Amino acid sequence: MIVKYSLGILAVAATLAACNKKEDAIAFDGQFFRAKLSKVDKQRDQFTVTIGPVSSSLDGAKEAGRYEATRYCIEQFGTSDKAWVIGPDSPNEQLRIEGDKLVLRGACVE
């Protein structure tokens, strides 16, 4: 009986944890995106952000990338200042789209 009770509590806790993650997600242009930020050549200030699915909304993907980069720069350097090589304000025809993912590149500015 104790094992069943413990498993029930564990299942409820896992469900609540999953719900909290969904509540923390931010929608851009009414859509949710997956964004992954990576350092370039192990340099902490240089980064690329890959956002998808871009087919949901190009404008939303650009803003999700801006948000992820801003968060990263604040965490790493205490400032939201960035210099974009290819960024969310670049003309659409200059953006890098690979498959269904938008790739942005920039650097945090101290």
C-alpha positions as CSV (number, residue, x, y, z in Angstrom):
1,M,0.0,0.0,0.0
2,I,2.8,2.4,0.8
3,V,4.4,1.7,-2.6
4,K,1.2,2.5,-4.4
5,Y,0.8,5.7,-2.4
6,S,4.4,6.7,-3.1
7,L,4.0,6.0,-6.8
8,G,0.8,8.1,-6.9
9,I,2.6,11.1,-5.3
10,L,5.5,10.7,-7.7
11,A,3.1,10.7,-10.7
12,V,1.3,13.8,-9.4
13,A,4.7,15.6,-8.9
14,A,5.9,14.7,-12.4
15,T,2.6,16.0,-13.9
16,L,2.9,19.3,-11.9
17,A,6.5,19.7,-13.0
18,A,5.5,19.3,-16.7
19,C,2.7,21.8,-16.3
20,N,5.0,24.4,-14.8
21,K,7.4,24.1,-17.7
22,K,4.5,24.7,-20.1
23,E,3.3,27.7,-18.1
24,D,6.9,29.1,-18.2
25,A,6.9,28.9,-22.0
26,I,6.6,32.2,-23.9
27,A,4.6,32.5,-27.1
28,F,5.9,34.8,-29.9
29,D,3.4,35.8,-32.6
30,G,1.0,33.3,-31.0
31,Q,3.4,30.4,-31.4
32,F,5.8,28.4,-29.3
33,F,9.3,27.9,-30.5
34,R,12.3,25.8,-29.6
35,A,15.5,27.9,-29.3
36,K,19.0,26.7,-28.8
37,L,21.9,29.1,-28.2
38,S,25.5,27.9,-28.7
39,K,28.8,29.6,-28.2
40,V,30.9,30.1,-31.3
41,D,34.4,28.6,-31.1
42,K,34.1,28.4,-27.3
43,Q,34.0,32.2,-27.1
44,R,31.5,33.2,-24.4
45,D,30.5,36.5,-26.1
46,Q,30.0,35.0,-29.6
47,F,26.8,33.0,-30.2
48,T,24.4,31.4,-32.6
49,V,20.7,30.9,-31.9
50,T,18.8,28.2,-33.8
51,I,15.0,28.6,-33.6
52,G,12.3,26.4,-35.0
53,P,9.9,25.7,-36.4
54,V,10.3,28.8,-38.6
55,S,7.3,27.6,-40.7
56,S,5.0,28.5,-37.8
57,S,5.9,32.2,-38.0
58,L,9.1,33.9,-39.3
59,D,8.4,37.0,-37.2
60,G,7.7,34.9,-34.1
61,A,11.0,32.9,-34.7
62,K,13.0,36.1,-35.0
63,E,11.5,37.4,-31.7
64,A,12.1,34.1,-30.0
65,G,15.8,34.3,-31.1
66,R,16.1,37.9,-29.8
67,Y,14.6,36.8,-26.5
68,E,17.0,33.8,-26.1
69,A,20.0,36.0,-27.0
70,T,19.0,38.7,-24.6
71,R,18.5,36.2,-21.8
72,Y,22.0,34.7,-22.5
73,C,23.8,38.1,-22.5
74,I,22.1,39.1,-19.3
75,E,23.1,35.9,-17.6
76,Q,26.7,35.9,-18.9
77,F,27.5,39.7,-18.9
78,G,24.8,41.5,-16.9
79,T,23.7,43.5,-19.9
80,S,21.2,42.9,-22.8
81,D,23.4,44.7,-25.3
82,K,24.1,42.7,-28.5
83,A,25.7,43.3,-31.8
84,W,24.1,41.1,-34.5
85,V,25.9,39.7,-37.6
86,I,22.6,38.2,-38.8
87,G,19.9,39.1,-36.4
88,P,16.1,39.6,-36.1
89,D,16.3,43.0,-37.6
90,S,18.1,41.8,-40.8
91,P,16.1,41.8,-44.0
92,N,14.2,38.5,-44.5
93,E,16.2,37.8,-47.6
94,Q,19.5,37.9,-45.7
95,L,18.3,35.5,-42.9
96,R,19.7,32.0,-42.7
97,I,17.0,29.3,-42.8
98,E,18.2,25.7,-42.6
99,G,15.4,23.2,-43.0
100,D,12.7,24.5,-40.7
101,K,15.1,26.4,-38.4
102,L,16.2,30.1,-38.4
103,V,19.8,30.6,-37.5
104,L,20.9,34.0,-36.0
105,R,24.4,35.0,-35.1
106,G,25.7,37.8,-32.8
107,A,27.8,38.8,-29.9
108,C,27.1,40.1,-26.4
109,V,28.6,43.6,-25.9
110,E,30.0,44.5,-22.5
